[in-house]
Amino acid sequence: MPIFRDTYAENMQRDSTEAQRLDEQFDLLTENIGYLLHPSVRDKMHPHARVADIATGTAAFLRNLAHDWPDTILHGYDISTSLYPPARTLPRNVTLHLLDARKDVLVNLYGQYDIVHVRLIAAGLTASEWGRAIRNLSRLLKPGGAMQWEECDFANVRHLPGRPYSTTGAASTMGLMYMTAMKPRFDYGWNQLVTEMRSAGLADVHTEAVSAGRVYDTRTRLTANGMKAMFAWARLHSIRGTQGALPMQHVEDLEHRAYADIQSGCYVTYDIHIAWGFRPE
C-alpha cells in the first residue's frame, strides 16, 4: 500500500495489466530515443557505480541496466510498491524502496549516487512541484554525478493517418478527451527540466528531443500502447462515476472504433524530451 498520496493511482490502475503496458511502453520509448543512457551520462558508469531510478514503477530501467552492469548498485524508488516485481525475479544488484520526490529526501541519501535517472513522472506532479522535486533529487548526486530525465509532451499528442485511406476519428476523439482531462499535469515538465536543473545547481545541462514513432516499426505498437492507457483511464472513471465520465457502453464502442483506426494505419506522434546535467565536482 502507498504511504504517500499516489496521484498516479487517481487516474490509472496499479495492477498486472498496467505493469505489462508500462514495460512495453518503456521498451518502445527507449527504442525511439536510441539509448538507455545518453553517452555523456553513460561515461559516469563504472563497475561499482551507484544508480538511483526515481518513479521506477516496474523497475524496467534498472532491469535493463543490470544486464550490462552486474556489479553496480541499483536502487529503485517509487511512492508505491504496487507495480514492483517480486524481489526474487529482480537481478541481484537491484533493490526497490519507497520515496516521494515531492518531499525532502532523507539526509542519509545525500551524495550517494553516480547517476540519478527519472522517466515519465509528469502524471504525479503539479506545475508548482517540479522545481522542488528536481532540487530534492539533485541532492542524491555525488559530486560529478549525472542526472538524466525523460518526459513526453503528451499535451500535444496527435493521431495521424499513416496511409491514404487511414481513419483517425475515434483515436483522435479519445486522445483529445484524455489530454484535456490531464492537461493540468501534461502542460508541464518537459518544458521545465533544463531551467529547473540549472536552478538546482546542476551544470553543463543539455536537452534533446526525438519524435515518438521515429522508428517506423514501433509506430503501431506505440499507438496501441497509448490507447490501452487512455481506455484504462476512461474505464476507471466510468466505474467510479466521475463527473463527465463516459458511460461504459460508450467507452467500449469508442475503443472498438479506435482500434479499427489503428488497424487502418492511424499512428500517434508526440515529442520525447531528454535532459541531462551534472553536479559540479
Backbone as JSON, one array per atom type, in Angstrom:
{
  "sequence": "MPIFRDTYAENMQRDSTEAQRLDEQFDLLTENIGYLLHPSVRDKMHPHARVADIATGTAAFLRNLAHDWPDTILHGYDISTSLYPPARTLPRNVTLHLLDARKDVLVNLYGQYDIVHVRLIAAGLTASEWGRAIRNLSRLLKPGGAMQWEECDFANVRHLPGRPYSTTGAASTMGLMYMTAMKPRFDYGWNQLVTEMRSAGLADVHTEAVSAGRVYDTRTRLTANGMKAMFAWARLHSIRGTQGALPMQHVEDLEHRAYADIQSGCYVTYDIHIAWGFRPE",
  "N": [[0.84, -1.2, 0.0], [0.48, 2.29, -0.75], [2.32, 4.83, 1.0], [2.33, 7.46, 0.67], [0.55, 10.2, -0.9], [-0.81, 8.97, -3.74], [-0.79, 10.06, -6.72], [-0.73, 9.03, -9.26], [-2.31, 6.73, -9.15], [-4.77, 7.89, -9.02], [-5.66, 8.16, -11.53], [-4.96, 5.9, -12.98], [-4.93, 2.32, -12.92], [-3.01, 0.39, -10.66], [-1.91, -2.42, -11.47], [-1.4, -5.82, -12.69], [-1.91, -5.78, -15.43], [-1.46, -3.11, -16.13], [1.23, -2.99, -15.41], [2.4, -4.64, -17.37], [1.81, -3.11, -19.63], [3.29, -0.79, -19.08], [5.92, -1.8, -19.1], [6.14, -2.51, -21.8], [5.77, 0.03, -22.95], [8.05, 1.31, -21.95], [10.12, -0.07, -23.29], [9.49, 0.58, -25.97], [9.67, 3.4, -26.04], [12.37, 3.68, -25.35], [13.6, 2.47, -27.55], [12.95, 4.32, -29.53], [14.17, 6.64, -28.53], [16.82, 5.83, -28.6], [18.85, 5.15, -26.89], [19.69, 3.92, -23.6], [21.06, 5.28, -21.6], [22.25, 8.53, -22.1], [25.22, 9.1, -24.01], [27.09, 10.87, -22.69], [26.23, 10.73, -20.09], [26.38, 8.01, -19.62], [29.12, 7.78, -19.47], [29.63, 8.19, -16.84], [29.17, 5.83, -15.64], [30.55, 2.99, -14.01], [32.21, -0.07, -12.98], [31.39, -0.34, -10.29], [29.44, 1.51, -9.82], [26.85, 3.57, -8.39], [23.4, 3.77, -8.76], [20.37, 5.55, -8.93], [16.99, 5.11, -9.6], [14.19, 6.93, -10.18], [10.67, 7.08, -9.52], [10.29, 4.47, -10.32], [8.52, 2.38, -10.9], [7.89, -0.5, -12.54], [10.49, -1.17, -12.43], [11.82, -1.3, -14.85], [13.89, 0.18, -16.13], [16.11, -0.27, -14.43], [16.31, -3.05, -14.52], [17.01, -3.41, -17.17], [19.47, -2.04, -17.2], [20.98, -3.58, -15.47], [21.76, -5.82, -16.91], [24.07, -5.2, -18.36], [25.68, -4.2, -16.42], [26.49, -5.83, -14.0], [27.69, -5.64, -11.47], [27.17, -3.24, -10.34], [25.44, -0.98, -8.06], [22.1, -0.8, -7.81], [19.34, 1.09, -7.24], [15.88, 1.4, -6.91], [13.2, 3.72, -6.67], [9.94, 4.61, -5.58], [6.6, 5.94, -5.05], [4.85, 4.03, -4.38], [4.61, 0.51, -3.86], [3.19, -1.08, -5.53], [3.52, -1.76, -8.24], [5.89, -3.06, -8.25], [8.06, -5.71, -9.25], [8.19, -9.14, -8.03], [10.68, -9.62, -5.52], [12.35, -11.8, -5.86], [12.55, -12.11, -8.57], [14.12, -10.12, -9.53], [17.26, -8.79, -10.77], [20.28, -9.51, -8.95], [21.58, -7.23, -8.06], [19.72, -5.24, -7.83], [17.57, -3.33, -5.88], [14.51, -2.28, -4.36], [12.71, 0.58, -3.16], [10.79, 2.87, -1.08], [9.88, 6.21, -1.85], [9.03, 9.62, -2.0], [9.26, 11.96, -4.35], [8.4, 14.53, -4.12], [8.75, 15.33, -1.59], [11.14, 16.25, 0.98], [14.19, 14.54, 0.63], [15.73, 11.91, 2.52], [18.43, 12.76, 4.65], [20.53, 10.97, 4.8], [20.68, 9.98, 2.26], [21.84, 11.86, 0.71], [24.2, 12.77, -1.75], [24.83, 10.16, -2.61], [24.79, 8.84, -5.07], [26.02, 8.01, -8.33], [24.61, 8.3, -10.66], [21.43, 9.64, -11.27], [18.3, 8.78, -12.35], [15.31, 9.54, -14.11], [12.1, 8.91, -15.41], [9.16, 9.87, -17.02], [7.36, 11.19, -14.98], [5.45, 13.08, -14.9], [2.67, 12.77, -14.61], [2.38, 12.61, -11.92], [3.0, 15.01, -10.73], [2.27, 18.41, -9.91], [2.19, 21.69, -11.47], [3.54, 23.45, -9.75], [5.22, 21.82, -8.33], [7.46, 20.89, -9.63], [10.01, 22.22, -9.53], [10.8, 21.84, -6.84], [10.9, 19.04, -6.7], [12.97, 18.42, -8.53], [15.13, 19.73, -7.3], [15.21, 18.29, -4.9], [15.92, 15.7, -5.82], [18.33, 16.17, -7.07], [20.03, 16.39, -4.95], [20.71, 13.83, -4.33], [22.9, 13.17, -5.83], [26.37, 12.38, -6.18], [29.31, 14.49, -6.02], [30.11, 15.51, -9.26], [28.42, 13.67, -10.32], [25.7, 12.48, -12.46], [22.52, 13.53, -13.73], [19.79, 12.21, -15.48], [16.84, 12.77, -17.29], [13.69, 11.97, -18.58], [10.87, 13.09, -20.3], [7.64, 13.17, -21.83], [5.93, 15.11, -24.27], [2.99, 14.99, -23.84], [0.8, 16.6, -23.99], [0.56, 17.5, -26.52], [-0.14, 15.42, -28.18], [-0.88, 13.78, -31.23], [-2.99, 12.07, -33.48], [-2.44, 10.59, -36.46], [-3.02, 9.97, -40.01], [-1.58, 7.12, -41.43], [-1.7, 6.04, -43.89], [-3.17, 6.52, -47.18], [-5.94, 6.0, -46.93], [-6.42, 5.79, -44.24], [-8.22, 5.9, -41.13], [-8.94, 8.17, -38.48], [-10.66, 9.16, -36.6], [-11.96, 8.14, -34.13], [-9.73, 7.47, -32.55], [-8.49, 9.98, -32.35], [-10.52, 11.4, -31.03], [-10.61, 10.08, -28.54], [-8.0, 10.58, -27.69], [-8.04, 13.4, -27.47], [-9.95, 13.76, -25.42], [-8.66, 12.53, -23.24], [-6.24, 13.98, -23.04], [-7.23, 16.54, -22.55], [-8.39, 16.21, -20.03], [-6.09, 15.59, -18.56], [-4.51, 17.76, -18.89], [-3.71, 19.77, -16.92], [-1.58, 18.42, -15.73], [0.08, 17.5, -17.86], [0.87, 19.75, -19.25], [3.17, 20.65, -18.21], [6.59, 20.07, -17.18], [8.3, 18.55, -19.27], [9.04, 20.92, -20.48], [10.24, 22.32, -18.49], [12.48, 21.17, -17.48], [15.24, 21.8, -18.1], [15.59, 24.47, -17.16], [14.92, 24.17, -14.41], [16.75, 22.22, -13.6], [19.16, 23.65, -13.84], [18.61, 25.67, -11.99], [18.66, 24.15, -9.72], [21.3, 23.83, -9.34], [22.76, 22.21, -11.02], [25.2, 21.63, -13.57], [26.4, 22.16, -16.96], [24.11, 21.49, -18.45], [21.97, 19.88, -20.71], [19.69, 19.32, -23.46], [17.62, 17.29, -25.57], [15.34, 16.38, -28.2], [13.26, 13.83, -29.48], [11.14, 12.32, -31.92], [8.29, 10.48, -31.01], [7.71, 7.3, -32.3], [9.64, 7.61, -34.16], [11.2, 5.5, -34.98], [10.12, 3.57, -37.42], [9.02, 0.96, -37.36], [8.0, 0.74, -34.8], [5.67, 2.14, -34.6], [2.92, 1.23, -34.76], [2.69, -0.44, -32.49], [3.36, 1.38, -30.45], [1.3, 3.22, -30.68], [-0.94, 1.62, -30.1], [-0.27, 0.93, -27.49], [-0.43, 3.38, -26.14], [-3.15, 3.81, -26.5], [-4.23, 1.81, -24.94], [-3.64, 2.8, -22.4], [-5.2, 5.14, -22.33], [-7.84, 4.17, -22.58], [-7.97, 2.54, -20.35], [-7.88, 4.49, -18.4], [-10.33, 5.79, -19.05], [-12.2, 3.77, -18.48], [-11.77, 3.37, -15.73], [-12.66, 5.82, -14.64], [-15.26, 5.79, -15.52], [-16.32, 3.62, -14.07], [-16.0, 4.62, -11.49], [-17.79, 6.65, -11.58], [-17.14, 9.28, -12.1], [-17.61, 12.78, -12.52], [-18.64, 13.78, -15.72], [-17.54, 11.57, -16.95], [-17.51, 9.01, -19.46], [-20.28, 6.8, -20.22], [-20.03, 3.25, -19.72], [-20.73, 1.64, -21.95], [-20.43, 3.42, -24.04], [-17.72, 3.92, -23.86], [-16.7, 1.37, -24.57], [-17.63, 1.11, -27.19], [-16.33, 3.27, -28.46], [-13.72, 2.46, -28.07], [-13.57, 0.13, -29.64], [-13.8, 1.29, -32.19], [-11.57, 2.94, -32.19], [-9.42, 1.14, -32.18], [-9.87, 0.02, -34.65], [-9.2, 2.21, -36.19], [-6.42, 2.24, -35.72], [-5.71, -0.17, -36.89], [-6.2, 0.51, -39.5], [-4.1, 2.1, -40.1], [-3.66, 4.41, -38.64], [-1.59, 6.42, -36.58], [0.27, 7.45, -33.64], [1.8, 10.51, -32.63], [4.21, 12.43, -30.87], [6.47, 14.46, -28.96], [9.46, 13.28, -27.43], [11.3, 14.27, -24.74], [14.58, 14.64, -23.59], [16.66, 15.35, -20.92], [19.76, 16.27, -19.42], [22.24, 16.67, -16.88], [24.92, 17.75, -14.65], [26.25, 17.36, -11.37], [28.34, 19.75, -9.96], [31.89, 19.19, -9.46]],
  "CA": [[0.0, 0.0, 0.0], [1.28, 3.52, -0.76], [2.32, 5.6, 2.24], [2.21, 8.84, 0.23], [-0.56, 10.4, -1.82], [-0.43, 8.36, -5.01], [-1.57, 10.74, -7.75], [-0.81, 8.14, -10.43], [-3.45, 5.84, -8.95], [-6.01, 8.63, -9.18], [-6.06, 8.08, -12.94], [-4.61, 4.62, -13.59], [-4.85, 1.19, -12.01], [-1.7, -0.22, -10.44], [-2.16, -3.85, -11.48], [-0.51, -6.56, -13.59], [-2.14, -5.32, -16.8], [-0.76, -1.84, -16.28], [2.65, -3.29, -15.36], [2.8, -5.13, -18.69], [1.76, -1.98, -20.56], [4.42, 0.08, -18.78], [7.14, -2.44, -19.59], [6.14, -2.35, -23.25], [5.99, 1.45, -23.22], [9.46, 1.61, -21.67], [10.93, -0.6, -24.39], [9.21, 1.31, -27.2], [10.26, 4.74, -25.94], [13.83, 3.55, -25.39], [13.98, 2.2, -28.93], [12.86, 5.57, -30.29], [15.22, 7.54, -28.02], [18.06, 5.32, -29.17], [19.81, 4.77, -25.85], [19.2, 3.86, -22.23], [21.73, 6.44, -21.0], [22.96, 9.35, -23.07], [26.66, 8.79, -23.92], [27.81, 11.67, -21.69], [25.82, 10.21, -18.78], [26.95, 6.67, -19.53], [30.52, 7.91, -19.08], [29.7, 8.18, -15.37], [29.05, 4.44, -15.17], [31.77, 2.2, -13.82], [31.77, -1.38, -12.47], [30.78, -0.29, -8.95], [28.63, 2.74, -9.74], [25.57, 3.54, -7.67], [22.4, 4.4, -9.61], [19.01, 5.65, -8.39], [15.93, 5.29, -10.6], [13.07, 7.53, -9.46], [9.41, 6.69, -10.14], [10.81, 3.29, -11.02], [7.41, 1.56, -11.39], [8.2, -1.93, -12.67], [11.96, -1.27, -12.41], [12.28, -1.66, -16.2], [15.18, 0.81, -16.39], [17.15, -0.95, -13.67], [16.45, -4.41, -15.03], [17.79, -3.29, -18.41], [20.83, -1.61, -16.88], [21.67, -4.65, -14.76], [22.32, -6.79, -17.85], [25.43, -4.81, -18.75], [26.44, -3.73, -15.25], [26.06, -6.74, -12.93], [28.31, -5.37, -10.17], [26.76, -1.93, -9.85], [24.4, -0.95, -7.03], [20.98, -0.19, -8.49], [18.23, 1.31, -6.31], [14.67, 1.97, -7.48], [12.35, 4.41, -5.71], [8.61, 5.0, -6.05], [5.72, 6.26, -3.93], [4.04, 2.84, -4.13], [5.24, -0.76, -4.22], [2.18, -1.89, -6.2], [3.98, -2.23, -9.54], [7.2, -3.71, -8.12], [8.11, -7.15, -9.46], [8.66, -9.88, -6.85], [12.12, -9.44, -5.31], [13.09, -12.98, -6.35], [12.69, -12.03, -10.03], [14.99, -9.0, -9.87], [18.7, -9.04, -10.72], [20.75, -9.49, -7.56], [22.08, -5.91, -7.68], [18.6, -4.3, -7.86], [16.67, -3.31, -4.72], [13.47, -1.28, -4.54], [12.41, 1.27, -1.92], [9.76, 3.9, -1.15], [10.33, 7.59, -1.79], [8.18, 10.61, -2.65], [10.16, 13.01, -4.84], [7.86, 15.85, -3.78], [9.12, 15.61, -0.2], [12.58, 16.27, 1.21], [14.78, 13.21, 0.74], [16.46, 11.7, 3.76], [19.8, 13.29, 4.61], [21.5, 9.89, 4.57], [20.75, 9.69, 0.82], [22.55, 12.94, 0.01], [25.51, 12.47, -2.31], [25.06, 8.71, -2.62], [24.63, 8.19, -6.37], [26.74, 8.49, -9.51], [23.6, 8.65, -11.66], [20.01, 9.65, -10.89], [17.51, 8.68, -13.59], [13.87, 9.71, -13.95], [11.34, 8.88, -16.66], [7.7, 9.98, -17.03], [6.8, 11.44, -13.66], [4.56, 14.23, -15.04], [1.32, 12.49, -14.11], [2.38, 12.66, -10.46], [3.42, 16.32, -10.24], [1.59, 19.62, -10.36], [3.12, 22.68, -12.02], [4.34, 24.07, -8.7], [6.05, 20.83, -7.63], [8.6, 20.47, -10.43], [11.26, 22.77, -9.02], [11.19, 21.19, -5.59], [11.26, 17.64, -6.98], [14.29, 18.38, -9.16], [16.1, 20.08, -6.26], [15.31, 17.15, -3.99], [16.6, 14.57, -6.43], [19.72, 16.53, -7.36], [20.81, 16.18, -3.73], [21.16, 12.44, -4.28], [24.09, 13.0, -6.65], [27.74, 12.62, -5.74], [29.99, 15.49, -6.83], [30.44, 14.98, -10.57], [27.39, 12.73, -10.76], [24.85, 12.93, -13.57], [21.08, 13.3, -13.72], [19.12, 12.13, -16.78], [15.39, 12.83, -17.06], [12.93, 11.92, -19.83], [9.45, 13.37, -20.23], [6.99, 13.28, -23.13], [4.99, 16.21, -24.45], [1.7, 14.34, -24.09], [-0.24, 17.62, -24.24], [0.49, 17.74, -27.96], [-0.34, 14.15, -28.89], [-1.73, 13.81, -32.42], [-3.19, 10.8, -34.18], [-2.33, 10.95, -37.87], [-3.2, 8.86, -40.94], [-0.34, 6.59, -41.97], [-1.96, 5.61, -45.26], [-4.16, 7.42, -47.81], [-7.32, 5.75, -46.5], [-6.49, 5.57, -42.79], [-9.18, 6.67, -40.35], [-8.35, 8.65, -37.22], [-11.67, 9.86, -35.81], [-12.16, 7.66, -32.77], [-8.46, 7.6, -31.83], [-8.31, 11.4, -32.06], [-11.51, 11.77, -30.02], [-10.17, 9.58, -27.24], [-6.8, 11.32, -27.33], [-8.41, 14.75, -27.04], [-10.61, 13.66, -24.12], [-7.66, 12.2, -22.21], [-5.3, 15.08, -22.87], [-7.94, 17.66, -21.94], [-8.52, 15.91, -18.6], [-4.77, 15.54, -17.94], [-3.77, 18.96, -19.27], [-3.0, 20.41, -15.81], [-0.33, 17.69, -15.47], [0.93, 17.31, -19.03], [1.35, 21.03, -19.78], [4.41, 20.99, -17.52], [7.57, 19.0, -17.01], [9.27, 18.5, -20.35], [9.46, 22.28, -20.81], [10.82, 22.94, -17.3], [13.6, 20.39, -16.98], [16.53, 22.48, -18.19], [15.59, 25.62, -16.24], [14.91, 23.73, -13.02], [18.03, 21.56, -13.31], [20.15, 24.71, -13.62], [18.28, 26.33, -10.72], [19.04, 23.23, -8.65], [22.75, 23.85, -9.2], [23.43, 21.33, -11.96], [25.98, 22.31, -14.58], [26.52, 21.51, -18.27], [22.78, 20.91, -18.69], [21.63, 19.8, -22.13], [18.42, 18.65, -23.76], [17.32, 16.98, -26.96], [14.0, 15.84, -28.38], [13.05, 12.93, -30.61], [9.72, 12.06, -32.16], [7.76, 9.15, -30.76], [7.45, 6.7, -33.6], [10.76, 7.87, -35.06], [11.49, 4.18, -35.54], [8.86, 3.27, -38.1], [8.47, -0.34, -36.96], [7.39, 0.81, -33.47], [4.52, 3.05, -34.6], [1.64, 0.56, -34.44], [2.73, -0.88, -31.09], [3.35, 2.55, -29.59], [-0.05, 3.78, -30.75], [-1.83, 0.72, -29.35], [0.1, 1.02, -26.08], [-1.04, 4.6, -25.62], [-4.6, 3.65, -26.5], [-4.53, 0.99, -23.75], [-3.61, 3.7, -21.24], [-6.34, 6.07, -22.36], [-9.1, 3.47, -22.3], [-7.93, 2.13, -18.94], [-8.3, 5.7, -17.68], [-11.77, 6.02, -19.28], [-12.95, 2.74, -17.74], [-11.64, 3.63, -14.3], [-13.53, 6.93, -14.25], [-16.65, 5.36, -15.74], [-16.67, 2.78, -12.92], [-16.08, 5.48, -10.31], [-18.86, 7.62, -11.74], [-16.57, 10.63, -12.1], [-18.4, 13.73, -13.29], [-18.19, 13.93, -17.08], [-17.02, 10.31, -17.5], [-18.37, 8.35, -20.44], [-20.88, 5.52, -19.83], [-19.17, 2.15, -20.12], [-21.05, 1.2, -23.3], [-19.83, 4.4, -24.94], [-16.27, 3.65, -23.82], [-16.4, 0.16, -25.33], [-17.86, 1.39, -28.6], [-15.25, 4.14, -28.91], [-12.5, 1.66, -28.09], [-13.63, -0.73, -30.84], [-13.54, 2.11, -33.37], [-10.2, 3.45, -32.11], [-8.5, 0.09, -32.62], [-10.05, -0.08, -36.1], [-8.36, 3.29, -36.74], [-5.02, 1.8, -35.69], [-5.56, -1.21, -37.91], [-6.23, 1.17, -40.82], [-2.84, 2.82, -40.3], [-3.56, 5.57, -37.75], [-0.47, 6.31, -35.63], [0.39, 8.56, -32.71], [3.08, 11.23, -32.61], [4.46, 13.45, -29.87], [7.91, 14.57, -28.75], [10.1, 12.77, -26.22], [12.36, 15.2, -24.36], [15.6, 14.08, -22.7], [17.54, 16.38, -20.36], [20.77, 15.73, -18.52], [23.15, 17.64, -16.3], [25.92, 17.18, -13.77], [26.58, 18.08, -10.14], [29.74, 20.19, -10.01], [32.84, 18.46, -8.64]],
  "C": [[0.87, 1.25, 0.0], [1.19, 4.22, 0.59], [2.28, 7.1, 1.94], [0.97, 8.97, -0.64], [-0.13, 9.97, -3.22], [-1.28, 8.96, -6.13], [-1.68, 9.92, -9.02], [-2.06, 7.27, -10.33], [-4.78, 6.56, -9.01], [-6.54, 8.52, -10.61], [-5.77, 6.75, -13.62], [-4.58, 3.54, -12.52], [-3.39, 0.76, -11.85], [-1.93, -1.73, -10.34], [-1.26, -4.51, -12.53], [-0.69, -6.13, -15.04], [-1.4, -4.03, -17.07], [0.75, -2.06, -16.23], [3.17, -3.77, -16.72], [2.81, -3.99, -19.71], [2.95, -1.06, -20.34], [5.74, -0.5, -19.25], [7.24, -2.3, -21.11], [6.42, -0.9, -23.63], [7.45, 1.82, -23.02], [10.33, 1.16, -22.83], [10.73, 0.21, -25.67], [9.81, 2.72, -27.17], [11.78, 4.67, -26.01], [14.32, 3.3, -26.8], [13.94, 3.47, -29.77], [13.88, 6.6, -29.82], [16.57, 7.13, -28.58], [19.12, 4.93, -28.16], [19.09, 4.68, -24.51], [19.76, 5.02, -21.43], [22.41, 7.21, -22.12], [24.46, 9.1, -22.91], [27.41, 9.59, -22.87], [27.43, 11.27, -20.27], [26.4, 8.82, -18.58], [28.43, 6.7, -19.14], [30.7, 7.89, -17.57], [29.54, 6.77, -14.79], [30.43, 3.82, -15.02], [31.35, 0.92, -13.09], [31.09, -1.34, -11.11], [29.96, 0.99, -8.75], [27.36, 2.49, -8.94], [24.56, 4.37, -8.48], [21.06, 4.41, -8.89], [18.04, 5.9, -9.54], [14.67, 5.73, -9.87], [11.78, 7.3, -10.25], [9.64, 5.42, -10.95], [9.71, 2.36, -11.53], [7.73, 0.09, -11.38], [9.7, -2.2, -12.65], [12.53, -1.64, -13.77], [13.65, -1.07, -16.5], [16.3, 0.04, -15.69], [17.37, -2.37, -14.16], [17.23, -4.42, -16.34], [19.25, -2.96, -18.12], [21.64, -2.74, -16.27], [22.31, -5.67, -15.7], [23.77, -6.48, -18.18], [26.31, -4.43, -17.57], [26.07, -4.56, -14.02], [26.63, -6.44, -11.55], [28.0, -3.98, -9.63], [25.71, -2.08, -8.76], [23.24, -0.14, -7.59], [19.78, -0.12, -7.55], [17.06, 1.96, -7.05], [13.81, 2.57, -6.38], [11.01, 4.76, -6.35], [7.76, 5.3, -4.82], [4.82, 5.08, -3.56], [4.82, 1.61, -4.56], [4.35, -1.59, -5.16], [2.62, -2.45, -7.55], [5.33, -2.95, -9.45], [7.11, -5.19, -8.47], [8.5, -7.85, -8.16], [10.18, -9.78, -6.74], [12.92, -10.59, -5.9], [13.33, -12.93, -7.86], [13.66, -10.93, -10.47], [16.45, -9.45, -9.94], [19.22, -8.8, -9.31], [21.22, -8.11, -7.11], [21.0, -4.83, -7.7], [17.79, -4.44, -6.57], [15.74, -2.11, -4.87], [13.0, -0.74, -3.19], [11.28, 2.27, -2.15], [10.39, 5.28, -1.04], [9.32, 8.45, -2.54], [9.06, 11.78, -3.05], [9.67, 14.4, -4.49], [8.25, 16.27, -2.38], [10.64, 15.59, -0.05], [13.11, 14.84, 1.34], [15.57, 13.12, 2.04], [17.91, 12.15, 3.61], [20.8, 12.18, 4.32], [21.56, 9.43, 3.11], [21.5, 10.76, 0.05], [23.89, 12.43, -0.51], [25.85, 11.0, -2.44], [25.16, 8.1, -4.02], [25.45, 8.87, -7.47], [25.77, 8.96, -10.59], [22.23, 8.61, -11.0], [19.23, 9.72, -12.19], [16.03, 8.81, -13.26], [13.23, 9.62, -15.33], [9.84, 8.95, -16.37], [7.11, 10.07, -15.62], [5.74, 12.54, -13.7], [3.18, 13.99, -14.47], [1.24, 12.59, -12.59], [2.75, 14.0, -9.88], [2.5, 17.42, -10.75], [2.63, 20.62, -10.83], [4.06, 23.23, -10.96], [5.31, 23.12, -8.03], [7.33, 20.47, -8.38], [9.93, 20.95, -9.86], [11.72, 22.06, -7.77], [11.62, 19.75, -5.83], [12.66, 17.55, -7.58], [15.38, 18.75, -8.15], [16.3, 18.91, -5.31], [16.18, 16.05, -4.58], [18.04, 14.9, -6.79], [20.61, 16.33, -6.13], [21.31, 14.75, -3.59], [22.5, 12.23, -4.97], [25.38, 13.22, -5.88], [28.3, 13.81, -6.53], [30.46, 14.86, -8.15], [29.42, 14.01, -11.12], [26.45, 13.35, -11.77], [23.39, 12.61, -13.31], [20.59, 13.24, -15.16], [17.62, 11.98, -16.54], [14.69, 12.84, -18.41], [11.45, 12.17, -19.55], [8.9, 13.52, -21.65], [6.03, 14.47, -23.14], [3.63, 15.62, -24.83], [0.59, 15.34, -24.37], [-0.43, 17.87, -25.73], [0.46, 16.44, -28.76], [-1.24, 14.39, -30.11], [-1.83, 12.4, -33.0], [-3.34, 11.12, -35.67], [-2.58, 9.73, -38.77], [-1.86, 8.41, -41.51], [-0.46, 6.11, -43.4], [-3.03, 6.51, -45.87], [-5.58, 7.23, -47.3], [-7.43, 5.41, -45.01], [-7.58, 6.43, -42.17], [-8.55, 7.03, -39.01], [-9.38, 9.17, -36.23], [-11.79, 9.43, -34.37], [-10.89, 7.8, -31.95], [-8.22, 9.06, -31.43], [-9.27, 11.88, -30.98], [-11.08, 11.33, -28.64], [-8.93, 10.33, -26.78], [-7.12, 12.71, -26.81], [-9.07, 14.73, -25.67], [-9.58, 13.45, -23.01], [-6.73, 13.38, -21.97], [-5.96, 16.31, -22.25], [-8.06, 17.45, -20.43], [-7.18, 16.0, -17.88], [-3.94, 16.8, -18.21], [-3.07, 19.65, -18.1], [-1.69, 19.72, -15.43], [0.61, 17.76, -16.67], [1.4, 18.6, -19.68], [2.71, 21.39, -19.21], [5.34, 19.79, -17.48], [8.63, 19.04, -18.07], [9.85, 19.87, -20.66], [10.08, 23.01, -19.62], [12.13, 22.29, -16.87], [14.91, 21.17, -16.98], [16.61, 23.63, -17.2], [15.7, 25.17, -14.8], [16.18, 22.96, -12.65], [19.12, 22.6, -13.03], [19.89, 25.43, -12.3], [18.66, 25.47, -9.53], [20.55, 23.13, -8.48], [23.49, 22.9, -10.12], [24.1, 22.14, -13.06], [25.99, 21.5, -15.88], [25.22, 20.78, -18.62], [22.46, 20.98, -20.18], [20.27, 19.13, -22.3], [18.36, 18.32, -25.24], [15.92, 16.38, -27.02], [14.0, 14.92, -29.59], [11.55, 12.69, -30.74], [9.36, 10.64, -31.76], [7.35, 8.55, -32.1], [8.51, 7.02, -34.62], [11.19, 6.58, -35.75], [10.19, 3.64, -36.12], [8.22, 1.98, -37.58], [7.81, -0.33, -35.58], [6.04, 1.52, -33.49], [3.22, 2.37, -34.18], [1.6, 0.15, -32.98], [2.67, 0.3, -30.13], [1.96, 3.18, -29.55], [-1.03, 2.94, -29.94], [-1.54, 0.79, -27.86], [-0.51, 2.26, -25.44], [-2.55, 4.5, -25.53], [-5.03, 2.81, -25.29], [-4.59, 1.88, -22.51], [-4.85, 4.58, -21.2], [-7.66, 5.37, -22.07], [-9.12, 2.87, -20.9], [-8.36, 3.29, -18.06], [-9.8, 5.93, -17.83], [-12.61, 5.03, -18.5], [-12.93, 3.01, -16.25], [-12.59, 4.73, -13.87], [-15.0, 6.62, -14.53], [-17.14, 4.54, -14.55], [-16.86, 3.63, -11.66], [-17.24, 6.46, -10.39], [-18.38, 9.05, -11.67], [-17.42, 11.55, -12.98], [-17.8, 13.91, -14.68], [-17.65, 12.67, -17.72], [-18.02, 9.71, -18.47], [-19.03, 7.12, -19.84], [-20.04, 4.38, -20.41], [-19.46, 1.68, -21.54], [-20.43, 2.13, -24.35], [-18.33, 4.19, -25.01], [-15.93, 2.46, -24.71], [-16.61, 0.35, -26.83], [-16.73, 2.24, -29.19], [-13.94, 3.36, -29.01], [-12.45, 0.76, -29.33], [-13.27, 0.08, -32.08], [-12.11, 2.66, -33.37], [-9.19, 2.39, -32.58], [-8.68, -0.21, -34.11], [-9.25, 1.03, -36.8], [-6.9, 2.84, -36.81], [-4.77, 0.74, -36.76], [-5.53, -0.61, -39.32], [-4.95, 1.93, -41.11], [-2.68, 4.09, -39.48], [-2.38, 5.36, -36.78], [-0.37, 7.58, -34.8], [1.75, 9.22, -32.86], [3.07, 12.28, -31.5], [5.98, 13.48, -29.67], [8.32, 13.97, -27.42], [11.28, 13.68, -25.93], [13.29, 14.53, -23.35], [16.48, 15.23, -22.23], [18.55, 15.73, -19.44], [21.69, 16.85, -18.07], [23.98, 16.99, -15.22], [26.08, 18.03, -12.5], [28.05, 18.5, -10.21], [30.63, 19.38, -9.07], [33.1, 19.22, -7.33]]
}
